[in-house]
Amino acid sequence: MISTVVWGTGNVGRAAIRAVEAHPALELAAVLVHSPGKVGRDAGELAGLENRLGVAATDDVDAVLAAGPGAVVYAASGDIRPDEALADVVRAVGAGAAVVTPALYPLYERRGAPAEFRDPVLAAVASGGGSLFVSGVDPGWGNDVLPLLVSGLGSTVDAIRCQEIFDYSTYDQEESVRHLIGMGHPMEYEPLMLAPSVPTMVWGGQIRLMARALGAELDDIRETLERRALEATVATRTMGEFAAGTQGAVRFEVRGIVGGEPRIVIEHITRIHPSCAPDWPAPPDGGDGAHRVIVEGRPRIEVTVEATDEGENRSAGGNATAAGRLVNAIDWLVEHEPGLYDALDVPLRPAAGRLGRKQP
């Protein structure tokens, strides 16, 4: 059994605890939390499970890493604290752990990763013997392993489009929705996530991954952006009201240009309410969210993935798939040489030993 730590118990961390508990090769060794109110609480309670797991949450990072865990799932957010997240991850890799995380966007694709992120990780790998794999859902499997798998079903491929289409009123992270993405702010507000070059920083690695796997040479990576205002004030269950005239929907693309044409495209269509931008694409079943891959070619192929968790919530379902992709990679990382890996290195494998397995 691989002793595994879950660091952070938010949207991804809750799902990570459940994924570790369900994995036959992993043993939950510790849960690290930041909030004093969570210290001492049982991991099962924090993960929303019906029974206790016998692991009390702690904020003592030194003690947890000194115990020499085999793996660490770093589930703390890196959106507004990338430097702190990198320092935490480097520390865990330097302690010899196989570390998996969705938090560090610049490291989703290792070859093109900026030196200020890559070099500290490689130094920690060399000194401590740990490993790192950074992935998630989007960016993550929704625009690396899934589109690449689907592309192999055709005889010719003209273009690949990966879409995330979501109603963000279901997303339990108000600070990111309002301030990073700009929902509910006046239209003149410039949200950080939509600033020029930021989408490429977040999703450009996925474009490079797909191009590398397809043997395509990128001319450039370009961005497009559209924003729409709400026509009427709307109320949401988790985040209160969003006023008429403020930003209510966003649509952007990160485009991989090959031979002068956009051939590899990652598109996000995000709303705070279905009434905003109704002419933009919506999930095929009219639900709250979906991830979709469209391969233009012969034949034309379209695949839609809809995941639900925590009371049929699709945002929670997406978080659970991100946690699953990461947690299920741990035993592969432990079996291989220490290093920095990406999605073209780490295979997505069947859930061996888990068919019919009941979670507590």
Disulfide bonds with the S-S distance in Angstrom:
none
